[in-house]
Amino acid sequence: MLTLLLALWSPWAPAEETQSVLQVEYKESDLDASWDDAQATHIALDGQDATVDGDGATIADGVLSIVEPGDYVLSGTFSGRIEVEVDKEENEKVRLVFDGVALETQTLPAVFCRQADKITLTLAEGSQNTITARGEAATEDDEALDAAVYSKADMVINGGGSLLVTSDMHGILSKDDMIVTGGTLEIDAGDDGLRGKDAVEIGGGTLTIRALGDGVKANNDSDPERGYVSIDGGSLTVESEQDGVQAETTLQITAGTVHIVAGGGAGAAWDAGDETSRKGLKAGTRLTVTGGEITVDSFDDALHSNADVYVSGGTITLSTGDDAIHGDADVTVADGVIEVLEAYEGIEGVDVVISGGEIGVVCSDDAINAAGGTEEEGTTADAQNAWGPWGRGGEDQFAVGDYSICVTGGSLVLEAGGDGMDSNGIIEMSGGTLFIGCPAMSGDSAIDVNGTMTLTGGVLVSLGSSQMAQVPDSDSQAVLVCPSVEFARDTQRAVGEQLLQLRRGETIREALRQSRIVVLDSREKMIGFANAYAPEHLIISMRDAWDVAAQITAAGSVFIGPWSPESAGDYASGTNHTLPTGGWARAYSGVNTDSFLRKITYQELSRKGLAALSPTVIAMAEAEGLGAHAAAVRVRMKGGVL
């Protein structure tokens, strides 16, 4: 049955969107991968020894110590540790240039920055470098130095070379900011791949991370302005056992290419006792996407925020075993392209606002869900009254509350195994285009709202099976299309009065639970609605009813004027009562005398006529593999010879 559903409520719209993007600026020194080779100190690594040409570095007992700011160009193979400790108060910086370096250590870390204002790791153009860190982590001041590269200062990675990091623990870790603006970086980590306590900023480069923990992580939970991840360029590919990218506060993507496989992906096996977080992109306070090309395949939520999610750009493709986009608070989509290929639920938040963009969702449960609180068994009696367009169809529900779905723009195509749109509060549509593929399950519907719904603009179309939103022992649905809210409310009151006087009132109440009132502001919209709905019975009770009837292209039987009730057609007026249901009036007529006539078709071709048709007949017969059909033409045209 094709159904367009509308409810009644005073017009509501969300507050004007004032979302802001975290402003991340990459300093010139972060982007600059050059150095003065004549002034730099050159270090040739050799086993546990090294040859130092210049100032600021010493080698002893397998430890290369950098004690002065400046540029250091390293090459060769080393099986010890590189330590950096310079005076932080002088605001001096250290640049390590890797130009064909192979580091290997049996005790982490291989590179340790104990103190500096900032350390920059520059990968020389075209160089190939490796760091392999096995074994246990060293400790200092009761702190485990548990990463292949461990920095207590801000750290920058840039350049045009490559670096492969293999670590039994974390890959690259900074206790302050971690900034990547260039280079080809590959990390194999036994725990987190790339980590910065205060921030991780990726402005360029090509990063490939395989991690048994989180792929990329910022974990400062004590400062609301730190603990963020910002991806503003480059290419990031993550395959992680836990979260792909995790920020304690804000996670934002403004540009670049991001590809995440987290927790084994959407089809990974589920362990009921395992509470490990395996989300694709996870933010503690806010997840923002304004650009970039993003692909996520995750066991848990693909895009998740413990507070708000805001999307205003980019191309996003999501597959997940749970929610595709989840916000514990608000979810807003203002622009961009979102394609959900696989999910349990598509978009979920307390308040879901769609004001733009292109959204496609394929999911096994609700496509868009406004809910929160604690799941409850049973239904809400107040929400399932006698005239019940706003009653839930399902069994397990969240509590009714201050939740909303608002569609003011954009294009949405929703294919849901549960409800198309499900709100435990209100639904409002004032713009955009919304197509809903309704579920085949009897407990779900295209639109499921515990409060009220109103449509003041846009296009809403839903297609589904005749089981949609069925109530036991009743398969009827009545739809009233009228020009005003006042008319709709008057009708509700009148129906309530009639129910008190009818013997089969309870049966009618069951039917009304899935019935709808549609408020449209023009005759053209009403006619368009009727043709799209293709009703079994259509009653036109309005001025110039015959003019309206002339524009109806899909209906089983049309009743014209205020004196033409459906019951007259059912019993006495002479028209047929066996009519197409479930929207089939778009393609079929009701049963009529023609239905009982047997018809035979006759045809005769001349030789000239068969000659004209023979190329077409032979081509189509051979395309279907029916050689005898083709031969029947050839034999005749050749005088009985194949």
N, C-alpha and C positions, 0 to 999 in steps of 0.2 A: 504494500500500500504506500502511495506517495503522500506524505503528510507535511504540511507547513504549519508549525506550531507557534502561537503567539499567546501571551498572557497580558494581564492588565496591571499597570503600575504607572505612577507619575514619572515623567521623563527624568532620567538620572544619567549623569556623565561624570567621569573621574575628574579630579582636579588636574589642571594643566600640568603636563609632564615637565618637571624641572630637573630631570636627571643630569648629573654631571659626571664627566670622565676624570679619573685620577690623572693629574698632569705629571707626566714623567718626561724629564729632559735629559738627554744623553749629552754629557759634556764633550767638548772637543777632544780632551785628553782620553776619553773613553773610546772614541772613534779612531783616534790617530794611532796607526800601527807602525809608525816610522821611528827611527832612532839615529843618533849621530854615531856611525860606526867608528869614526876616528876617536871619539871620546869614550866609547863604551869599553867595558872590561870584558875580554874574551876568555872563556873558560873551556878547555878541552877535557872532557870527562874520559876516564879510563879505569874501568873496574871500580875499586874503592878509592881511587886516587884521581887527581885532576891537575892540570897545568893552568895556572892563573896568569893572564897577561893583562895587568892593570891593577887598580886599587879597589879596596872595599870587600875583598873576598879572601877567605882562607880555607884550607882543607886539612882535616885532622881526624883520624880514627873513623874514616868513612863518612864524615859529616862535612858537607860544603856549607860554610857559614858566610852569609852576606850581611855585612854590618854597617854599610854606608848606603845612602840613597844613590840612585843612578841607574844606568842601563847595563845589563849583563847578558852577553850573547853566549849561549851554551850549545855544545855539540858533543857527540860521542855517547858511550855507554857507561852507565854508572849503577852500582849496586849498593849505594848508601842512601843518605838522606840529604836533601837541600833544606837549609834553615835560613829564614830571613828575620832579622831583628835590627831595626833602625829606630832612631829617636822619633817617636810619634809627635812630640811637641813641636818639632821644626817644620811640620807640614810637608815633609819630604816624601817622595814616592820612589818605589822600586819597580823597574821593568825587567822581567826575565824573558829573554828572547830564546825560544826553542827553535834550533835550526838543525834538525836531525838528532834528536835526543831520545835515548832509550833508557828509562829508569826502571829498576827492579829492586824491591825490598821485601824482606820477610817480616818486617814489623812496620805497621802503619804509623805515621804517614810517610809517603815518599817525598812530598814537598810540604813544608811547615812554615807558615808565616806567623811568628810569635808576636811581632809588633811592627807596625808601620802605619803611616797615614792611609796608604793605598798600595796594593800590589797589582801590577798588570802582567798577565801572561800573554805574550805576543807570539803567535805561531808564524814563523818566517814564511814568506811567500814560497809555495811549492814544497815546503819541507814536510816530512813525515815523522811523527814523534809518538812515543808510547810511554805509558806509565803502568807498571804492574805492581800491585800492592797486595801481598798475601799475608796470612798469619794474624797475630793478635795486634791490638792497638796499644801504642805507648800511652802513658798517663803523665799528666803534669798538673800539679796543684789539684789533685783528685778529679781531674777532667780527662776523660778518654779522648785521645786524638784519633778518632775512629773513621778517618776518611783517607783516601789515597792522596788527595790534595786538601790540606786543612789550613784555613786562614782565620786569624782572629781580627783581621782588618778587612776593609772593603776590598773586593777582588774584581778585576776586569779581565776578560778573555777576548782577544781580538786577533787580527792578522789574516793571512791568506794561506796558511798551512793547515795540516791536520794533526789531531791528537786522539789517540786511542787510550782510554783509561779502563783498566781492569782492576776491580777491587773486591776483596772479600767482605767489605763493610760498605760505608758510603763511598760514592764516587768523588765528587768535588763539593766541598763544604766551606761556607764562609759564616763566621759569627756575626758579620755585619751585612753589607750589601753584596750580592752576587750579580755581576753585570756581564752580559755576553753581547758583543757587537760584531763579531766576525769569526772566521775560521770554520773548519770542519771538525766537529767534536763528536766522538763516539764513546759512550760510557756503558760498561757492563758492571753493575754494582750488586753486592749482596744485600744491600739495604736501599736507602734513598740514592737516586742518581745525581741530581744537581740540587743543591740546597743553600739557601741564604737565610739567616735568621731574620734579619730586618726586612729584606726584600730580595726578589729575583726579578731582574729586568733583562729581557731578551729583545734586542733591537736589530739583530742581524745574525748571520752565520747559519750553518747547517748542523743541527743537533740530532743525534740518534741515541736514545737512552733505553737500555734494558735494565730493569731494576726489580729486585725481590721485595722492595718496599714501595715508597712513592717515587714517581718519576721525577717530578720537579716539586720543590716544597719551600715555603716560607713559614716559619713557625713561631714568630714573636707574638705571644698572646698577652703581653702586659702593656703594650702601647697601641691604641686604636689606629694610629697613623702609620704604623709599621706592620710587618708581617704580611705584605702584599706581594702578588705576582703580576707583572705586566708584560705581555707579549706584544711587541710593536713592530715586528718584522722578522725576516729570516724564515727558516724551516725547522719545525720541531716534530720529531717522531718519537713516541714513547710506547714501550710495551712494559707494563708494570703489573706486579702481583697485587698491589694495593692501588691507591688513587693515582691517576695519571698526572694531574697537576693539582696541588692542594695549597691554598692560601689561608692563613689563619684569619685574615681580614678580607681585603678586596682581591679578587682575581679579575683581570680585565684583558681582553684581546682586542687590539685596534687594527692590526695588520698581520701579514705573514701567513704561513701555512702550518696548521697544527693537525697532527694525526695521532690519535690515542687508542690503544687497546689496553683496557684495565681489567684486572681480575679474571683474565681468560676470555673476556668478551661476553656478549649477550647469551650465548649458548652454553656457558660453563656450568658444570655440575654444582648444585646447591647443597651446602652442608648446614643443616638447621642449627648446629651448635657453634658455627663460626660467625662471629660478629665483626670481623675485619671489614673496614671500609674499602670498597672497591669501586669507587666512582670515577668517572672520566675527568670532569672539571669540577672542583669542589672549592667553594668559598665560605669563609666563616661569617662574613657580614654582607657581602655584595658581589655578585657575578655580573660583569658587564661585557657585552660583545658589540663593538661598533664597526668591525671590519674583519677581513681575513677569510681564509678558507679553512673550515674546521670539520674534521671527521672524527667521530667518537664511536667506539664499540666497547661497551662496558658491561660488566656483570651487574653492577648497581646503577644508580642514577647516572645519566650521561652528563647533564648540566645540573649542578646542585648548589644551592645556597642555603645557609642556615637563616638567612633573612631574605633579601630581595634578589631577583634576577631581572636584568634589563638588556634587551637586544634591540639595536637600532641599525644593524648592518651586517655584512658578511654573508657567506654561504655556509650553512651548517647542515651536516648529514649525521644522523644519530641512529644507533642501534643499541638496545639495552635490554637487560632482563628485568628492569624496574621502570622508573619514570624517565622519560626522555628529558624533560625540563621540570625541575622541582624547586620551588621557593617556599621556605617555611612562612614567609610573609607574602610580598607582592611579586607577581610575574608580569612584566610588561614587554610586549613586542611592538616596536614602532616601525621597523623596517627590516630588510634582509630577507634571505631565502632560507627556510627551515624545512628539511625533509626528514621525517621520522620513518625509518624503514621497518623498525621492530621495537616494540616496547610493551610493558604492562599497561601503563598509562602514559598519555602523550604529554600534556602540560598540566601541572598541578600547583596551586598556590591558594592563599587566602583570598586575594583579589587578583584576578587575571584580566589584564587589559590588552586588547589587540587593536592597535590603531593603524597598522600598516604592515607591509611585507607580504611574502608568499609562504604559506604554511601548508604542508602536507603531512598527515599523520596516519600511520597504520599501527594499530595497537590491539591488544587482546582484551583490555578493559575500557575505561573511559578515555576519550580523546582529550577533552579539556575538563578539568575538575577543580572546582572551587570548594575547598573543604579544610577542616582542621579540627583540633580537639581529639576526643577519644572515640574510637569506633563503638557503636552500640548495636545491639541485636534488635530486630523488629523494625517497626515503622513509626512515624510520627503522626499521631492521630489528627492533630490540627491541620497538618499539611495534606491529608488525604480525606477531604470532605466530599460532600455529595457532587459538587461540580468541580472535578479535580484535575485540571490541566497541570497543576503544579505538584502532584504527588510523586514520590519516588517509586520506582518499579522494583528495585533490588531489595535484597534481604538485609545485608550488612551495611550499616550506614555510619557516617560521622554525625555528630550532633549538629542540629540546626543552629545557625548563628549569623554573624555579620560577615558573610562571604558574598562574593560577587564575580560575575563574568560580564565584561563589557566589550562589545565589538563595535568600533567606530570606523574601521577601515580595513584594508588589506584583503587578501584572497585566501580562503581556507578550504581545504578539501580533507575531510575527516572520515576515516574508515575504521570504525570502532567495533570491538567485540563486545563492549559494554555500551554505556550511554555515549552519544555523540558529545553533548555538553551536559555536565552534571554540576549543579550549584546547590549547596546547602543554604544559600541565601537567595539572591536575585540574579536574573539574567537580563541584560539590556542590549539591544542591537540597534544602532542608528546609522550604520554605514557598512561598506565592505560587501564581500560576496562570500557566502558560507554554503558549502555543499556537504551534506552528512550522509555517509553510507550507514544505514541503520543496522543494528545487529539482528541475528536470527534467533537469539535467545529470548525467551518469552518474558524474562524479568527486567529487560532493559528497553531503552527508548532513545529516539534521536535527541530529544531534549528532556532533561529531568531536573526539575527545579522545586525546591522545598518552599521557597517564598513565592515571588511573582516574576513574570517575564513581560517585557514590552518590546515591540518592534516599531521604530519610528523612521526607519530608513534601511537601505541596503537590500540585498537579495539573499533569501534563505530558502534553500531547497534540501529536502531530505528524502532519500530513497532507501527502501528496506523491505523485508519480508512481511507477510500478513500477520506474523506472530508478534510484531513489534508492540511493546507495551500492552499486551493482552491482559485482560482480567478474566479469571476463571468463569466459565459459563456465559461469557459475553464476548462477541466478536464485532460489535457495532461501534461506529465512531460517528458522532455528529460534529460538524464544523459550521460555525456561524461566521460569515464575513460581513462586517458592518463598518460604517464610516466614523464612529466616535466611541470614546470610552464610556460616555454617558449611556449610549444605546446598549453597549455591552453589559453594563451594570444593571440596567433596567431588565435586560433579558435574563440575567442570572436570578434576579429577584422573582421574575415571572415563572421561571423554571422551578424555583424552590416552592412557590405556591402550588404549581401543578402537581409536584411530587406528593404533596400532602393529600391530594384528592384521587390519586391513581392506585389501583389495587396492586399493580406490579412495580410499586415505587422502588423497592430494593433492587430489582433487576435493572431498572432504569438508572439507578445510582451507579451500579457497576459499569454500565455503558458510559455514563458521563465521566467516570474517572479518566477515561482516555479520550474524551472529547475536548474540543478547543474552540476558543473565540479568537478571531483574527480581526484586528483593527487596521484598516487601510484608508488612506486619505484621498483616493481618487477612484472613479469608476474603472479607468483603464487598469489599475493595479488589481482591482477585484476580479475583472475578467481574466487577466493574466493568471491570477491565483487559481481560479476555477479550472482553467484549461490545463494548468500544471498538475493540479490535484486529480483531475479526471474522475469525478465522483460517479457512483452508481446512480444516485438521484441528485438532481440539482433543482432547487426551488429558487426562482427569481421573483422576489417580492419587492419591486421598486418601480419608480416611474419609467415609462418607455421600456417596459420589460421585453417587448418583442425586438426592439433595437439591440438590447443586450443579448438576447437569445441568438440573434443573427451572427454574433461574434463568438459564440461558443463552438469550439472545435473538438472537445473531448468530454463526453458525458454519456451515461447510459440512457437516462430518460430525464427530460427537462419539464418542470412544472412552472407555468408562467402566470404571474399575477397573484394577488392576495387571496383569490378564491380557488386556488389549485393546490390543495394539500397532497402530500405523497400518498396518503391512504386512498384517495380517489383513484389514483393510477394503479394501486395494488389490487383494488377490488371491483371497480365499476366503470371507469371512464373509457375503457376499451384498449388501452395501450398494454404492451407486454410487460410482465412483471419479472421475467427471467433476464437479468441484466449483468453486464460484466462488472466484477468487483476488483478490489486490490489495484486500481489504477489501470486495468486492462481496457478501459474505455478509450484509451489513446489509440488502441489498435483494433478493437473488435466492437461490433454492434450487439445489441440485445437479441435474444431469440425472436425470429419473426417467420412469416410464412415461407420466405426464401430458404430458411434453415431446413425445411422439410421437403424441398424439391430436389429431385435427382437430375443432374445435368450431364449431358454427353457432348463432347467436342468432336468436330469433324474437320478434316483437312485433305486437300488434294493438290499435288504439285505437278506442274508440267516439266518436260525435260529441261526447258530453259530455266524454269524456276529452281529446279534441283541444282543445275549447274551454277546458278548464282549463289546458292546457299552452301554448296559443297565445301568450299575452303573453310568456312566457319564451323560446319558440322564435323569435318574431319579433324580440325585442330582441337576442338573441345573434346571430342571422343578420345583422341590420343592423349590429351592432357590428363584425362581421367583413367587412362589405362584400359579403355574399352575398345580393343582393336576390332572386334566384330562389328561394332557400330560404325566405325570408320570404313570398314570393308563393305558394308551394306551400301554405302554411297559410291565407292570406287567401282564395285562390280556393275552397278547400273550405268555409270557414266562411261564404262569401257565395254559395254555390250556383253556383260556377263563374264568378263575375264579379269582376274585379279592381276 
